[in-house]
Amino acid sequence: MKKPSYTPLKAVILAAGVGSRIRPLTDDCPKSLLNVAGKTILERMIRNCNSCGISEFVLVLGYLDNRIRDFVATQFPKIDVTYVVNEKYNETNTGFSLMLAAEATRGTGFIKFDADVVFDTKILHRLIRSPFETTICIDRGIQLDAEEVKVIVDNQFRVLRASKDVEPKEAWGESIGIEKINADTAKHLFIELAQMMTQADHHQAYYEVAYERLMAKGFTFQALDITGLNWTEIDTHNDFVSANKMFAITPRANATFCFR
C-alpha cells in the first residue's frame, strides 16, 4: 500500500450557506458560529485542524460573511486564512462554493470541510494518517434516509456513488462532509466544477456531483470508515440538540447560541 506523497496542510471550509432549516437560530448568526457544547462549530473545527498540523485555511463565505471574519480575527488573529466570498450564496449550493476555492488553494491538495459538521479530532487524525490520498469519511452506523449523502463502495472500498439519490438499502454508509483531496484530483475537480457551473441548472448541485463525475472518469475516491467516532451535521433543531448532548452540554432555553 503506497504512502501519501504529500502532507495536507490546507483546509477548505465551506461556510456560505444560510442555514434556513435551523431558523431562528441563524436569523442573525451564521450556522458555523452556533455554540455547541461551549464552542462555536467553526472554533472547534479550526482547533481540531491546528491540533493535526493543518495551518492554512480557505474559508468560502456568503451569508453574514463579516460575522465570520470578525470571529476569526478575534479568536484566531495569527492563523493563515484566505477568504473567498460566494456572492450568489442564496441561489447556489456547495458545488458552486467549492469551485470558488480553486485559486485560493493554489494547486495544492486539501481537506474539505462542511462548516456545519461537529466532529471528534480522532476523525481528522484518522483521515490524515490514511495511506490513500483522496478519501471520503464514511459512517456506517447511521440510519439512512432521503436526506443523507449515501455512499456505495466496491469490494476494495473505493467509492462508486456518493449522492442523496442513492437508495438506502444499497448504501454502505453516509458521507459526513469531510474529505481529503490530493493535488491532481483537486486540479481536475475544479475543472469539472467550472464546466458544470457554466450551466445555471447546475448551480444548485452539491459538490458530490463533481466527485461522481470524476469517479466515472477513473479517479479514485477511497472510503474511510469512521464508524463509532463522534460527529454530527447540524441541519435542524433536533441536530443542534443532539450535537450538544453528544459533546457534553445540553443547551438551556436562555443559552447564548451564537458568538457575539
N, C-alpha and C positions, 0 to 999 in steps of 0.2 A: 504494500500500500504506500503510495508516494506521499511525501510530506509537503505541506503547503510551501510555496515558493515566495511567500510574502507574509508580512505581519499586518493584519488590518488595524490601522491606527486612526481611521477616519470613520465617523458616524454620520449617517444621513438620517435626519429625523423629520418625518412628515407631520407638520403641525398647523396645516392651513384650514382645517375644517371648522364648521360652526358648532357641531355637537347638538343638533336640534332635538334629538331624541331624549336628551337629558335636561332640557329646559325645565324650570327657570334657572337651574344652577349655572348655565352657560349664557344667560342673558347679558351679563357684564363680565364674563370670565372665560378665557379660552379653556377648552377642556383639559389641556395639558397642565394648566395651573390649578386644577382642582386638588384640594388637600385630601390625601388618602393616608390614613394612619400616621398623621403628624408631618408628612412631607408632601409637597406637590408631586404630581406624576413626573413632571419634567426634571425636578430636582433629583428624585430617586433615579431616574434614567441616566442623567449626567454623572451622578456619583457612582453608579454601577459601572458606567463606561470608564471613568477615571480609575476605578479600582482594578480594572482589567487592562490598563495600559493604553486605552484609547484617549488621545489628547487633542484631536482635531474634530470639529463639529460643523456640519452644514445643516442649518435649520430652514426648512421650507415653511414660510409663514403665509397667513392670509387674514383670517378673522381676528380682529383685535391684536394685530401684529405688534403694536407698540407696547402692549402689556407684557408680551413675552420678551421683547428686547429689554424693557426695564427690569424685569425679573432677572434675566441672565446678567445684566450689568451690575445689579445689586448683589446677587448671590454668588456669581462666578466671574468677578471682574477680570481675572487673568487668563481665562480659557481662550483658546484659539477657535473663534467661531466666525463663520461666514453666513450671512443671511440672504435668503432668496425669497422673493415675495411673489406669490400666486395672486395676481390682481383679479383673476377670474374664479376665485375660490367658491363663489356662490353658484357657479354654473359648470364647474368641472369636478373631477374626482381625483383619486390618488395616483392614477396613471399620469395625468397632466402635471400634478405636483412633482412627482418623481422626475419626469422629463426635465423640469426646470433646474434640477440639481446638476445637470451634465457639466456645465462649465466650472462650477464650484468644486467638483470632485477632481478636476484636472487629470483625468485619465487614470486614476488610481482605483484599486478595489476599495470596498467599504462595507460596513454593516448597516443595514437599513432597519429603522425602527418606525412603527406607527406610534405616534405620540400619545395615544390613549391606552397603551399597554403598561401595566404594572407587573414587574417580574422580579423574581429572586435572582441575585447575582450569579448563582450557580448555573443558571441557563446560559448566561453570556460566557462564563468560563468554559462551559462545555462546547459552545459554538466555536469559540476561538481555538480551542485545542483540537477540534475536529480536523482530521487529515484531509478532508475534502474542501476544496477552495470555494465552491459555490454550494451553499447549503441552506435548507429551509427548516426551521424549527417546527416540529410536529408534536402535538399532544394526542395520544390515542385514548385518553381516559375521559373525553368529553362526550356528552350526549349530543349527537349531531342532529341538526335540523336545517331548514332552508337558509338561515342567517349565516351560518358558519362557512368559512372558506375551507372546503373539504379537499383532501388530497388522496390521490390514487398513486401507489408505488408499484414497481416491479419486484421480482424476487431478489434483486440486488439493492433494493431500497432507493432506486432512482425515481424521482417524481415524474409521473406521466401526465397528471392533471392536477390543477390547483384552482378551484373555482367554487363559487356558491352554487353553481348549476350541477355539480356532481351529486349523484344520488347517495344519500347517507349510507345505504347498505353496501355500496361499492367502495366506500372510503376507508382508508387506513387510519385517518385521524384528521385533526384540524390544524391548519397553519396558524401560528399565533401572532404573526405580523412582525417577526424578526428574522432576517436573512443575512447571510454572508455572501457577498458577490465579488468574484475576483475581477482583476482589471480587464481581461479580454472579454469576459461575459458582460461587464459593465459597458464597455465600448459598444457592443452590439445591442445591448439593452436600450441604450439611449438612442441609437439609430432607429430601432424598432418603435420606440415610443414617439419619436419625432415624426416618423412616417404615419403612425396611427393618428396623431393629433392634427394632421393636415385635414382630416375629415371630422366635421363637427359631431357626427354621430358617435365618435369615439371619446368625446370629451368627458363623458360620464363613466368611462371604463376604469376598472381597478387595474393596478399595476400587474396583477396576476395574469391578466390577458396577455400582456407582453411576455411574461415568463413562459406561458404556454406556447406562444408563437415561436420563441427561441427553442423550447423543447422539441417542437415539431421540425426544427432545422438542425437538430442534433446536439444542441447544447445540453450539458448535464447539470441538473439540479438535484443534489443528494438530500435525502430526508435525514434529519437528526431527531431522534426520539428523546423528548424531554418530559415524558410522562412521569407524573409523581412530583415534579417540581412546581412551586407556587408561581402562578401568573394569572392574570385576567385582563381581558379587554373591557374597557368601560364605554358602553354604548347607551345604557339605560340606567334608570334609578336603581333597579334591582342589582345591576352590575356594580354600581357605586357602593351600595350597602355591602354586597358580597366582598368587594375588594377591601373595605375597611375591616371586615371580620377576618378575612384571610391574613391580612397584615397587622392584625392585633388590636385595632381600635374600632369600636362601634361608634359611628357619628351620632352626636346629640342633636336635638332639634335646633339648638341655638349655636351650633358649632360654626367656626369660620371655615367655609368650604373653599375659599379662593385666596391666593396670595394677594396681599394688598401692599 
